[in-house]
């Protein structure tokens, strides 16, 4: 958070930068308004494709019941584009903001690391966005695409008015010893709210703040790395209005481009915790609450992707109308990817990531989204 603290000091004379009080357990939220009023790129009709300058993320959705592609993304990825040190340091800054704001995630990582020789690999990082005025998936994806990530499948969540796209990482040699953001590069999972499906009042609120942000969507990765919102603080009444329609929308309004969650890759752990059932038991025995939506363990229809997550932390947030209330922050997820049937007899020392089930599945992800829901937070508070 040193970078964010420095920026706050440098710009304290300007009224467009403001801080928000938080509890002692979390770091400061910031609000940053862009000086640049250049028009931002826009999404095409939501759900068809996502467009970025000079490139298209259009993907043909593929059923999860179909067979895996002949060459899975992890088997023949592109090489990293650009400087690895800079890229990892940006990820590390995102991670620092995330850990400072979410004490549960920090404690869980320390706890698992104490058992597993302090080496933890991330399966994926996740972000939430508003699918309007260029503030959707493409705004965060552009940074990862520049460094060699490749778009994969689209996922749809009609009841939540969401769509998502995940990105496979580029190839980087010699990542067998690093931990966290300095280990094997994680997948990236970016979702967006289909704003045009919201009520007129909700759309008005969201569009208001994305317009205030100017071209802040072009600096999504920077905002995430420094812990800044790219728009002004909202009022509590606006937050409540969005929360009544979509807890996802309310979360995004106050958290912006912050990391929504990181995911520990259970099968890459070397201890008995490499079984997600054992990992879940270990987490719960140490006093942490897991998301119970659809059961603690979420399993894909093919039985090859197993996921679970903690319930999100909460933070005290001061709104623009001087109301201070608790709002949900982020959480930590766990994932175990089992071997694909054709590789089930491989010796353990020959197993690579591409031998395992790749991608994501709507049913699991839909339940993981609930980690920031009022129901799960209420259950945690009552425990």
Buried (B, 14 or more C-beta within 10 A) or exposed (E): BEEBBEBBEEBEEEEEBBEBEBEEBBBBBBBBBBEEEEEBBEBEEBEEBBBBEEBEBEBEEBEBEEEBEEEBBBEEBBEBEEEBEEBBBBBBBBBBBBBBBBBBBBBBBEBBBEBBEEBBBBBBBBBBBBBBBBBBBBBBBBBBBBBBBBBBBBBBBEEBBBBBBBBBBBEBEEBEEBBBBBBBBBBBBBBBBBBEBBEEEBBEBBBBBBEBBBBBBBBBBBBBBBBBBBBBBBBBEBBBBBBEBBBBBBBBBBBBBBBBBBBBBBBBBEEEBBBBBBBBEBBBEEEBBBBBBBEBBBBBEEEBBBBBBBBBBBBBBBBBEEEEBEBBBBBBBBBBBBBBEEBEEEEEEEEEBBBBBBBBBBBBBBBBBBBBBEEBBEBBEEE
